[in-house]
């Protein structure tokens, strides 16, 4: 199991285009992407619909797979870890990989920088399912806006987080 490459399928490209169309009415001011190729492709397609450039940023990538990099997917282990994160327990991680706490410690500084750069504006951030689950676990475990389980982060789904002087929270 790897995380670095690949290209969007025709379905993925269409999902990215529809994402851009869906966000037209939101007055998005900027588009930021993980540096992983499928995320960049998604961001570029959605950004083209929105008429915006894409900023590619390090540290928004999916969680490190550790000892499972290059190995077959083991759903039980992955689901246990991700389900824990979604419930607010960010301590588990895959052997040799990142914990949920390490993911949010890596991702939040980037989101903070982007929130400062786009203060008061809407920003599209293209990242990955594990990142989203860890953010919900930190900011809003049990939120009605959160995915309902650890395998429920559809491609091109949108989740709304807001940052102000009181910090980050989930609002949609």
C-alpha angles and dihedrals in degrees: 000000000000138000109197112082152007134114133257116263121231087265091051092050090051091048089053092049091049089049090057091047091048091053098047093097092049094073093230110200099193146007123219126182142191110249093244111114101241091049091050091049091049091049093047093052094046091043091052089057089049094044093238137127121242125238111206112208133188120232096042093092126118119280117284112264094209112185090006096063106120094009131109117278112264104200098191094056095042092047092050092052095044093044089054091052093049090053092052101263102122097170100090122086139160114276107279091003136098126291119225088255091055090050094053091042087057098041104040096065089056091048090048090052091049092047088054092048093048098034111181093000134108116255129189111219116189110204139133141285098253091050090051092049092049091049092052089047091054101037107027118006108184093016115159086229094057124099109273094234140002095271096049106094104111121202112271092011116152128223122180122223124175131201128200137144089297093056135247127334139165114251104166 
